[in-house]
């Protein structure tokens, strides 16, 4: 049996990494960070335990990469939602970006709080491919909104979003997301109706929204749309075997 081609090996590595990222989001969202082990993540992903260490230095870095992927794909989805904003409609694009990130604080409090806590650890901010894609998308949003100094305004937007997420998730004293949205929209001069406005108006707590954190443990969120369709590990092995057979037949 001839060796697999480099392209096949690269595809298998990509799929393994994808499964680990998705499994991390699911398990930490269900159980919390401390109750999730790297072994649990490998089992959920259908991967060998050693693969986790091959791709990521540790659990904290794995989680940051997974949440950065979630943030990037959520933002991308918001910017592409119909009716899609025009390329030069900077207000609408920025409004959607703010709503996308604040929406994650509202909908995935465990993941986002754990992510924020991790950034404050000694290892700090992980410069991973997922984070770089998120940064590029946010930077492009700032440029389209109109700036004369993107090197100043992009980090400022990032800091304001991080601060808003932190304020929304402070245990025991969270600020309502709608109030944080109103503050950011006022700062950037965005119409309240742009983006994906909640029910009610500025300063009003939307119907059905509580300032208390919604329970998350025990629920399995569906993150599959943020990842390419994944097949079980066994299917990947079958595919690699077929590729080997194809290489032999040539």
N, C-alpha and C positions, 0 to 999 in steps of 0.2 A: 504494500500500500504506500503510495507516494505521499510525501508531506503535503499538508494543506498549503494553498497559496497564501501570500502575504495579505491579499485583500480579504480572503475568508477569515484569517486569523484576526484581522482588524475588526471585521464585522462582529465576530464572536466576542471580542473584548468590549466593543461598544455596547452590545446587548447585555453583557454581564454587568457593566457599570450602570446602565439604565435600570436594571432590576434592583440593584442595591440602593440607588437613589429613591426609587419609588417605595421600596420596602421600608426605608428609613422614615419617610413621611408618614406612612400608614401606622407603623408601630409607635413612633414617638407621639403621634396624634392620639392614638388609642390609650397608651399606657403611661406616657410621660418619659422624660429623658432618662432618669435614674433607673427606671424599671425595664428599660430596653437595653439589651446587651448586643454586642457585635455578633455573637452566635445566633441570637434571635433574628437579627437582620439577615444574616446569611441563609438561615433556614427559610425565612419568608421569601427571599429572593431565589431560592433553589440553587444557591451557589456554595462552593466550598468556603470554609471559614478563612482559609489563607488568601482568597481573592480579595477580601475586604482590606486586609493589610497591604496587598499589592497595589490597590488603587488609591487608598486613603491612609494618611499617617495615623488616624485615630477616629474615635466616634464623634468628637466635637467637629473635626474638619468634615467628616462625612455629612453630619447634619447641616452644617453651614452650606455645603455644596447643594444639598437637597432642597433647602429652603430658598437659596438663590435661584435654583431652577424653577421652583414654584412661583416665585415672585416674577421672574422673567417671563414665564409663559402666561401668567395671569395678566401682566401688563401688555404683552403682545396680543393676547386675546381681546383685551379691552380696546386697544387701538384699532383692531381689525373688525370689530363688531359693526354690523350694519345698522344704520347707514354709516359707512366709513367716513371719517373726517377728511376733508381735502388736505393735501400736503402742506398748504399754507395757512390752514386753520389752527394756528398755534394755541389759541385759547381752549378749543375743544380737546386737542390732544393733551394739553397739560391737565385739564379737568379730569379726563379719563385716567391719566396716570395717578393722580391723587386719589381718585375713587378706588382704583384697583388696589393700591397698597393699603389704604385705610380699610377696604373691604376684607383684606386678609386678616387684619387685626381683629375685626369683628367676627369673622367666620372661622378662623383657625388660631384662637388665642394661645393654646398650649404650644403650638409650633412656633408662633411668632415671639412669644415671651421667652421661650428657650433659646431661640436664635439671638435675640437681643442680649440675653444673659451671657451667651457664649462669646459675643463680640467683646464683652468687657473682661473676658478672661485673659490670662497672660499671653496666650498665642494670638489673641486679637483677631483682626479681620483676615479671612482666608481669600487670597487672590487666586481663585480657581476659574476654570473656563466659564462656569455658570455665572459667577459674579461679574466677569468681564462682559458677558453678553448683556446682563442686566444694566451694567454701567453704560454700555454703548447705546442701549435703547433710551435710557433716561437722559443721557447727554444729547442725543438726537432730539428728544422732546424739548429740551431747553433751547436748543438752537432754533427749532421751528417756532417756538413761542416768541423768539426774538431776544437776542442778547448781544451786547457789545463785548462781553468778557465771559466766555463760557468756562474758563478755568476758575472763575470766581463763582459764577451762578450755578454751575452744576453741583459742586460740593455743598453749596448752600441749600439747594433743593433736597439733596440727599440727607443733609443734617436735619432739615425741617420735617421730612417724612419720618426719619428715625425717631425724632423727638415726639412726633404725633403718635406713632405706634407705641412708644414707651408710655406716654400719658394715657393712652387708651387701655393699657394693660397693667397699670400699677395695682397690685393686689390691695384690696380694701378701699382704694380711692381712685377708681378709674374715671376718666372723663368720657362723656358720650362722644361717639364717633361723629355724630352730626355736628356737634359744637366745634370739634377740631376741624372738620371740613369747612365750616363757615369761616373760621379764622384763616385758614390757608387760602380759601377762595378770595377773601377780602384782601389778603396781602398781595395776591397776584392779579387782582382786578378781574376775576372770573365771574361771569353771570351764574347765579345759583342754578339756573335751568340747564347749564351745560353739564357734560359728563353724564353721570347716572345718579341724579338727585334722589335722595330718600323722600319718603312721604313727609309732608309738613313743610315748614319753611326754615330759614336760618334761625338757629337758637332753640328750635322746638325739638323735643325728643320724638322721633318717629313712632307711629303707632306700632305696638308690639315689640319695641326695642327697650331693653332694660340696661341700666348702667352696670348691672352685675354680669359677671362672666357666665356664659351659657355652659352647661356641662358638656364635656367633650369625651372624657374617658368612657370606653365601652362602645363608642360609635366608630364605624369604619368609614372614613371619608373616601370618596372615589376620586383618586388622582390620575386615573388612567389617561384622561384627555391631555394631560401635560407631558405625556411621554409617547413615543412612537409605539405602535402596537407591539406588544411583547409576547413571545411564545414561551412555553415552559422550557426549562433548561434541557429536558429530554428532547424537545423538538429541535433545539439548537444542535444537540449532538447528532441527531438524525441528519440534519442539514449538512453538518461537517462531514459525516460519513459519505453522504451522497456526493459531496464535492470531491472527496478523495477518490471515489469510484470514477467520477467524471475525469479527474486528472489522469487516472490510470488508463482510461479508454483512449486518451489522445495520443 
